[in-house]
């Protein structure tokens, strides 16, 4: 997955590749409340990974946050605690389900 970061003057720096990350859906938010932008990457019926921002414009190695027959389709603070929650859909035993994963990101160090 290529990532272009802003250079601060309205242009973008050269893109960087993250070859180990592939996905269909991309969400950006401060998932672990560290004050950095983090990325959640998800694909249908696959693993969802979270790349925590390192504070210097880059990201830490991806962490698997959801695996199995789920795909994160929305991110919102569903329960009002100030922490983004992951809303995912999937199939379990031929039943279509919607699940909310509360406060799934690891806490800030």
Buried (B, 14 or more C-beta within 10 A) or exposed (E): BEBEEEEEEEEEEEEEEBEEBEBEBEBEBBBBBBEBBBBBBBBBEBBBBBBBBEEEBEBEEBBEBBEEBBBBBBBEEBEEEEBBBBBBBBEEEEEEEEBEBEBBBEEEE
